[in-house]
Structures are given as C-alpha cells and as structure tokens.
C-alpha cells in the first residue's frame, strides 16, 4: 500500500496546481481540468475542517480549559 500524504501537503500541492491552471488558461470557467482540481481542493479543505471539528468535540470541556 502507498503511504498517505499529510493533508496540508496535499492541499498546498492542489492549491499550487489550481493557481497555475488559472493563470495558464484564458477562460477558467470552461476548463474541465481546472474544475476537477478545484473540486479536489475544496474536498480536501472540507476534510480538514471536519477533522478539526471532530477533534474539538472529542476533547470536550478540556478544549475550553486549555484556551483559558
């Protein structure tokens, strides 16, 4: 099995590809490659937000005590 890349690394790589595609293409709206990259980036961002929320809920009242 292949090793999984860290989520932040994957998101940075996707963000770089999206930026490159956006500058390379004259009309980014009709580009299917850019659309799929953008969807993958958004999916990774949602995954990161879900993970952060899940960790925060799992900590329970400890999270509030640590911040104070």
Helices and strands as residue ranges (DSSP letters): H 7-24, G 28-30, H 32-59, H 61-67
